[in-house]
Amino acid sequence: MSKGYKGQVNTDDKDTKDSLCSSGWQLQYMRGDLFTCLATDALAHCISEDCRMGAGIAVLFKKKFGIEEVRAQNKVPGQCAVLKKSDRFVYYLITKQKYYQKPTYGTLKKSLVCMRDHCLANGVERISMPRIGCGLDKLKWENVSSIITEVFQNTDVCITVYSI
């Protein structure tokens, strides 16, 4: 395990998942399948307002959690749709209007603020997510991680970013 800048932890050791998030704000990294995170961790990923979810990790979210409930919330870019599934929240960050468009850092940040506000209002302390906006959407992770830090650093929310 190696320590990054304050609040950032990198690890490949799945046995450390429980202990790393014990002290408030952290941005940590894990190798592996996002869906192997703790069953109580909230999940988050980016989608378009049209809720197409036809490629990338969004397809897995669609299969696991459905889409009709998300679609019914009528969220627009910069907002966040929320599902409650068992012991976790599932966040759908709406970062663009159409599936074929690319998000902006501005809409991503607004969506993250919306998610943060929901987390704080509902006692969410842990979120697991992929490198949001950086796969098919082509945002740069160094910028996205800076935005995540800016939005969450003054909270007690621990975010684990999964990559394969």
TAMOQUI-V530573 format. One record per backbone hydrogen bond with DSSP energy under -1.0 kcal/mol. CO is the residue of the C=O (numbers start at 1). NH is the residue of the N-H. If there is no record, write none. Layout:
BEGIN
CO | NH
CO | NH
END
This chain:
BEGIN
2 | 10
5 | 8
7 | 27
8 | 4
9 | 29
10 | 2
13 | 16
14 | 17
16 | 20
19 | 22
26 | 159
27 | 9
28 | 161
29 | 11
30 | 163
33 | 36
34 | 37
38 | 41
42 | 128
43 | 91
45 | 93
47 | 95
48 | 51
56 | 59
57 | 61
58 | 62
59 | 63
60 | 64
61 | 65
62 | 66
67 | 71
68 | 72
70 | 73
71 | 74
76 | 79
79 | 94
81 | 92
83 | 90
85 | 88
88 | 85
89 | 43
90 | 83
91 | 45
92 | 81
93 | 47
94 | 78
96 | 49
97 | 50
98 | 101
104 | 108
105 | 109
106 | 110
107 | 111
108 | 112
109 | 113
110 | 114
111 | 115
112 | 116
113 | 117
114 | 118
115 | 119
116 | 120
117 | 121
118 | 122
119 | 124
125 | 158
126 | 42
127 | 160
128 | 44
129 | 162
130 | 132
131 | 134
133 | 139
135 | 138
140 | 144
141 | 145
142 | 146
143 | 147
144 | 148
145 | 149
146 | 150
147 | 151
148 | 152
149 | 153
152 | 155
158 | 127
159 | 28
160 | 129
161 | 30
163 | 32
END
